[in-house]
Amino acid sequence: MSPSGKLPELRVVGRSDASGAANDRVPDPALEHDIADRTDHYFRRTKAIVAQLGDMPVTYAVFMRRPVIFSPRLAVALLEKAADERGVTFKIELCHTEGNWVGAGDPLFYISGSLKHLVDLETLYLQKLGAACVAAYNAFAMCSDLPYAGFLAMDARHCTGPDMAELMAYAASVGSAAAKRDNPAVVGFIGNATDATAHFFGQDSGLGTMPHALIGYAGSTLRAAEMFREVYPDDPITVLVDYFGREVTDALTVCRRFPDVASEGNMSIRLDTHGSRYVEGLDPSSSYAVLERHVPNATRQYRNETELRYLIGTGVSAAAIFHLRERLDMEGFQNVKIVASSGFGPEKCRVMGSVKAPINVVGTGSYLPDRWTETYATADIIEYDGQPRVKLGREFLLRRT
């Protein structure tokens, strides 16, 4: 990370001639074992055939079948590492700037070099590309639709392991930065939940206060807040209030217990009510009434049942957020912030933004791709030894001259 907390400029490989001819460097056995172990077997067989019968320079075009936000950094880093270890050069031509929109079927980047040294890397760099581009697209949409709210990436528990967690954190940072460039008023992602990927957001460590487990351990929401203050007396505190189904009661109880923290703006209340019940004090009719007070036309403009549920349904609805804000303000706790979580993906964020729900921070893991089939990136060779050639139907990938 640079001192400013921003990601360094994206670098591409290109430190010797474009032929990709190997030098005398000895490859890293561990890296080569990992590549061999994790790549598709037919790529390994092709590598062996090319090595025995004759190598040639080729050019790959990499693309996706849906619109995305371009997020190539981790894929490029893998190619850089492999090129460095093998002592070869891959010429990578990025067709777009990191964070830019890319249309379905448009080439993302071209890779040129030795077929022998490129063919067994396709599996691995595509794994680093597609999901990140789709997750960045989702993060962009969420930040754009709720520009006044900060976002906290809480996706790590939904990932399959550290590789995916790194991809998703990187993607959130790219989508957030793109939304900020598009609209300087966007707050975007302010951090994430783990130390390992906090650097993508310019942070030294992950962010977060308490899970439901701490409240269960303490026996009450108030006691959990007291325990946190005893151990972390100087830190801001975010209190979960749905454990006992007394969201409003417990929120006000904690604020009254720590009035100075509340008045200083160092207290946040996190609504995480699941979708099987209403927030304390609400039911269908009262939810309509709350929303009518704040956004009279909201329930007349919804387009489907999902949107209506986000507005006045169970769980963390727009009505629930307005309801909690009302009660906090009535008690003089105007400086207490609201953190909203539970199912905040692109569609829910769009609905919340349309009624300007009073959310200060959104805790989300729901920017992760919903349909995994949409994350598939594809690479096709489009030139062999300088001659354009691509499989039938993929002519759109050929370079335009």
C-alpha positions in Angstrom: 0.0 0.0 0.0 1.1 3.6 -0.6 1.2 6.0 2.3 -2.1 7.5 1.2 -3.8 4.1 1.6 -4.6 3.9 -2.2 -3.8 0.8 -4.2 -0.6 1.2 -6.3 -0.8 1.8 -10.0 -1.6 -1.4 -11.9 1.6 -2.7 -13.6 1.8 -5.1 -16.5 4.5 -7.6 -17.3 7.0 -6.6 -20.0 10.6 -6.7 -19.0 12.3 -8.3 -22.0 11.6 -9.2 -25.6 8.0 -10.2 -26.6 8.9 -13.6 -27.8 8.6 -15.2 -24.3 11.8 -17.2 -24.8 13.0 -18.7 -21.6 16.3 -17.5 -20.0 18.6 -19.5 -17.7 16.6 -18.9 -14.6 15.6 -22.0 -12.6 11.8 -22.1 -12.0 10.5 -22.3 -8.4 9.6 -25.9 -7.9 6.9 -25.1 -5.4 5.2 -22.6 -7.8 5.5 -25.0 -10.7 4.0 -27.8 -8.6 1.1 -25.6 -7.6 0.4 -24.6 -11.2 0.6 -28.3 -12.4 -1.6 -29.4 -9.5 -4.3 -26.8 -10.0 -4.6 -26.3 -13.8 -6.8 -28.3 -16.1 -5.2 -31.5 -17.3 -5.7 -30.8 -21.0 -3.6 -27.6 -20.7 -0.8 -29.7 -19.1 -0.9 -32.1 -22.0 -0.9 -29.3 -24.5 2.1 -27.8 -22.8 4.0 -31.1 -23.1 3.1 -31.5 -26.8 4.2 -27.9 -27.6 7.4 -28.4 -25.6 8.3 -31.5 -27.6 7.1 -30.5 -31.1 7.9 -26.7 -31.1 6.8 -23.6 -29.3 5.4 -20.5 -30.9 4.2 -17.0 -29.8 0.5 -16.6 -29.4 -2.0 -14.0 -28.3 -5.0 -14.7 -26.0 -8.1 -12.5 -25.7 -9.8 -12.6 -22.3 -13.5 -11.6 -22.0 -16.8 -12.1 -20.1 -20.3 -12.7 -21.3 -21.9 -9.9 -19.2 -21.2 -6.3 -18.3 -18.7 -6.0 -15.5 -16.4 -3.5 -13.7 -12.9 -4.3 -14.8 -10.9 -5.8 -11.9 -7.8 -7.4 -13.3 -5.2 -6.7 -10.6 -5.0 -10.2 -9.0 -5.1 -12.0 -12.3 -2.3 -9.8 -13.6 -0.3 -10.4 -10.4 -0.5 -14.2 -11.0 0.8 -13.8 -14.5 3.6 -11.5 -13.3 4.7 -14.0 -10.7 4.7 -16.9 -13.2 6.6 -14.9 -15.8 9.2 -13.8 -13.2 9.7 -17.3 -11.9 10.0 -18.8 -15.4 12.2 -16.1 -16.7 10.0 -15.1 -19.6 7.9 -12.1 -20.7 4.2 -11.9 -21.2 3.0 -8.8 -22.9 -0.3 -7.9 -21.3 -2.4 -5.2 -23.0 -5.2 -4.0 -20.7 -8.1 -2.9 -22.9 -9.6 -0.8 -20.1 -8.6 1.0 -16.9 -9.1 -0.7 -13.6 -12.6 0.2 -12.4 -14.1 1.0 -15.8 -17.3 -0.5 -17.2 -16.8 -3.3 -19.8 -19.6 -4.5 -22.0 -20.5 -8.2 -22.6 -18.1 -9.8 -25.0 -15.6 -6.9 -25.1 -12.0 -8.1 -24.7 -10.8 -7.3 -21.2 -7.1 -7.7 -22.0 -4.8 -9.4 -24.4 -1.9 -11.7 -23.3 1.0 -12.4 -25.7 3.9 -14.7 -25.2 5.1 -18.3 -25.5 2.4 -20.8 -25.8 4.4 -23.3 -23.8 4.5 -20.9 -20.9 1.0 -19.5 -21.2 -1.1 -22.5 -21.9 -1.0 -24.0 -18.3 -1.9 -20.6 -16.7 -5.4 -20.1 -18.2 -7.2 -21.9 -15.4 -5.5 -19.9 -12.7 -5.7 -16.4 -14.0 -9.4 -16.8 -15.0 -10.1 -17.9 -11.4 -8.7 -14.6 -10.3 -10.7 -12.5 -12.7 -14.4 -13.3 -13.3 -15.8 -13.3 -9.8 -13.9 -10.1 -8.9 -15.3 -8.3 -12.0 -18.9 -9.2 -11.1 -18.5 -8.5 -7.4 -17.1 -5.1 -8.3 -20.1 -4.4 -10.5 -22.4 -5.2 -7.6 -20.4 -3.1 -5.2 -20.5 -0.2 -7.6 -24.3 -0.4 -7.9 -24.8 -0.5 -4.2 -22.5 2.4 -3.4 -24.1 4.4 -6.2 -27.7 3.7 -5.0 -26.9 4.6 -1.4 -24.3 7.3 -1.9 -24.7 8.8 1.6 -24.0 5.5 3.5 -20.7 4.0 4.2 -20.3 0.3 3.5 -18.5 -2.4 5.6 -17.5 -5.6 3.7 -18.6 -8.5 5.9 -18.2 -11.1 3.2 -15.4 -13.2 4.6 -17.6 -15.7 6.4 -19.4 -16.3 3.1 -16.2 -17.0 1.1 -14.7 -20.5 0.5 -11.3 -19.5 1.8 -8.6 -16.9 1.9 -8.2 -16.8 -1.9 -11.9 -15.9 -2.4 -11.9 -13.5 0.5 -9.0 -11.6 -1.1 -10.8 -11.5 -4.4 -14.0 -10.2 -2.9 -12.3 -7.5 -0.7 -10.3 -6.3 -3.8 -13.5 -6.3 -5.8 -15.4 -4.2 -3.2 -12.6 -1.7 -3.2 -12.6 -1.4 -7.0 -16.4 -1.0 -7.2 -16.4 1.5 -4.4 -13.6 3.6 -6.0 -15.4 3.5 -9.4 -18.6 4.8 -7.7 -16.7 7.6 -6.1 -15.2 8.7 -9.4 -18.6 8.6 -10.9 -20.1 10.7 -8.1 -17.8 12.5 -5.6 -20.6 12.5 -3.0 -20.4 8.7 -2.7 -19.1 7.5 0.7 -18.5 3.9 -0.5 -16.7 1.1 1.4 -15.0 2.4 4.5 -13.5 -0.9 5.6 -14.0 -4.6 6.0 -14.2 -7.3 8.7 -10.8 -8.9 8.6 -7.2 -7.7 9.0 -5.9 -9.8 6.1 -7.6 -7.7 3.4 -8.1 -4.4 5.3 -5.3 -2.8 3.1 -7.7 -2.8 0.1 -9.7 -0.1 2.0 -6.7 1.9 3.3 -7.1 0.4 6.8 -4.6 -1.2 9.1 -7.0 -3.7 10.5 -10.6 -5.0 10.2 -13.6 -3.2 11.6 -16.3 -4.4 13.9 -17.5 -4.5 17.5 -19.6 -7.4 18.6 -21.3 -10.5 17.2 -24.5 -12.1 18.5 -22.3 -14.6 20.4 -21.1 -11.8 22.8 -24.6 -10.9 23.6 -25.5 -14.5 24.3 -22.4 -14.8 26.5 -23.3 -11.6 28.4 -26.9 -12.5 28.9 -28.2 -9.1 27.9 -27.6 -6.5 25.3 -26.7 -3.9 27.9 -24.2 -6.1 29.6 -22.5 -6.9 26.3 -22.1 -3.2 25.7 -20.7 -2.7 29.2 -18.2 -5.6 28.7 -17.1 -4.0 25.5 -16.5 -0.7 27.1 -14.6 -2.3 30.0 -12.1 -3.9 27.6 -12.1 -1.2 24.9 -13.0 2.0 26.7 -11.7 4.4 24.1 -13.2 2.8 21.0 -16.4 3.6 19.2 -19.1 1.0 19.8 -21.6 -0.6 17.6 -24.3 -2.5 19.5 -26.4 -5.3 18.0 -30.0 -5.0 19.2 -32.0 -7.9 17.7 -30.8 -10.8 19.9 -33.8 -10.6 22.3 -36.2 -9.0 19.8 -36.2 -5.7 21.7 -34.4 -3.6 19.1 -35.8 -0.2 20.2 -35.9 -1.0 24.0 -32.3 -2.3 24.0 -31.0 0.5 21.8 -32.4 3.2 24.1 -31.2 1.3 27.2 -27.6 1.2 26.0 -27.8 4.9 24.9 -29.1 5.9 28.3 -26.3 3.9 30.0 -23.6 5.7 27.9 -25.0 9.1 27.2 -21.6 10.7 26.7 -20.6 8.1 24.1 -24.0 8.6 22.4 -23.8 12.4 22.3 -20.2 12.3 21.0 -21.3 10.3 18.0 -19.3 7.3 19.0 -22.3 5.0 19.4 -24.0 3.1 16.6 -27.0 0.7 16.7 -26.9 -2.2 14.3 -30.2 -3.6 13.0 -29.8 -7.2 11.9 -33.3 -8.5 12.4 -33.9 -11.7 10.4 -36.7 -12.0 7.9 -39.1 -14.1 10.0 -40.3 -11.3 12.3 -40.9 -7.6 12.5 -38.6 -5.2 14.4 -40.0 -4.4 17.9 -43.0 -2.2 17.7 -43.9 -2.8 14.1 -46.4 -4.9 12.2 -47.7 -4.5 8.6 -50.1 -1.6 9.4 -47.7 0.3 11.6 -44.9 -0.2 9.0 -47.1 1.4 6.4 -47.8 4.3 8.8 -44.1 4.9 9.6 -43.2 5.0 5.9 -46.2 7.2 5.1 -44.9 9.8 7.6 -41.5 10.0 6.0 -41.9 9.0 2.4 -45.6 9.3 1.5 -45.4 8.0 -2.0 -43.0 5.1 -1.4 -45.5 2.3 -1.1 -47.3 3.6 -4.2 -44.2 3.2 -6.4 -43.0 -0.3 -5.7 -42.8 -2.6 -8.7 -42.9 -6.1 -7.2 -43.4 -8.0 -3.9 -39.7 -8.0 -3.2 -39.5 -4.2 -3.3 -42.6 -4.0 -1.0 -41.0 -6.3 1.5 -37.9 -4.2 1.6 -40.1 -1.2 2.3 -42.5 -2.4 4.9 -41.9 -6.2 5.4 -40.3 -8.2 8.1 -36.6 -7.9 9.0 -34.5 -4.8 8.3 -37.0 -2.9 6.2 -37.0 0.8 5.4 -39.9 1.3 7.8 -37.8 -0.4 10.5 -34.9 1.9 10.0 -37.1 5.0 10.0 -38.8 3.6 13.1 -35.5 3.3 15.0 -34.4 6.7 13.9 -37.6 8.2 15.1 -37.3 6.7 18.6 -33.6 7.6 19.0 -34.3 11.2 18.0 -37.3 11.5 20.3 -35.0 10.5 23.2 -32.4 13.1 22.2 -29.9 10.6 20.7 -29.7 12.4 17.3 -25.9 11.7 17.1 -26.3 7.9 17.4 -25.7 6.2 14.1 -27.6 3.3 12.5 -25.8 0.4 11.0 -28.1 -1.8 8.8 -27.3 -5.4 7.8 -29.1 -8.5 6.7 -29.5 -9.1 3.0 -28.2 -5.8 1.7 -27.4 -6.6 -1.9 -27.8 -4.4 -5.0 -31.6 -4.6 -5.2 -32.2 -3.9 -1.5 -29.7 -1.0 -1.6 -31.5 0.5 -4.6 -34.8 0.4 -2.8 -33.3 1.9 0.4 -31.7 4.7 -1.5 -34.9 5.5 -3.4 -36.6 6.4 -0.1 -33.4 7.8 1.5 -33.6 5.4 4.5 -31.6 7.0 7.3 -28.7 4.5 7.2 -25.2 5.6 8.2 -23.4 2.3 7.5 -24.4 -0.8 5.6 -22.8 -4.1 6.7 -22.9 -6.4 3.7 -21.6 -9.6 2.2 -24.3 -9.6 -0.4 -22.3 -7.9 -3.1 -20.8 -11.3 -3.7 -22.1 -12.7 -7.1 -25.5 -14.2 -6.7 -25.3 -16.4 -9.8 -21.9 -18.1 -10.1 -22.4 -18.8 -13.8 -22.2 -15.1 -14.5 -18.7 -15.0 -13.1 -17.1 -17.2 -15.8 -14.3 -15.5 -17.7 -13.0 -17.0 -20.9 -9.8 -16.9 -22.8 -9.3 -17.8 -26.5 -6.1 -17.7 -28.6 -6.7 -15.2 -31.4 -3.2 -15.2 -33.0 -0.7 -18.1 -33.6 2.8 -17.0 -34.6 1.4 -13.6 -35.7 -1.4 -15.0 -37.8 -5.0 -14.2 -36.8 -6.9 -17.4 -36.0 -9.8 -18.1 -33.6 -12.5 -20.7 -33.3 -15.7 -20.2 -35.3 -18.1 -17.8 -33.6 -15.4 -15.9 -31.6 -14.3 -13.6 -34.4 -15.5 -10.7 -32.4 -12.3 -11.1 -30.3 -10.0 -10.4 -33.2 -8.1 -7.1 -33.0 -9.8 -4.3 -34.9 -7.4 -2.7 -37.3 
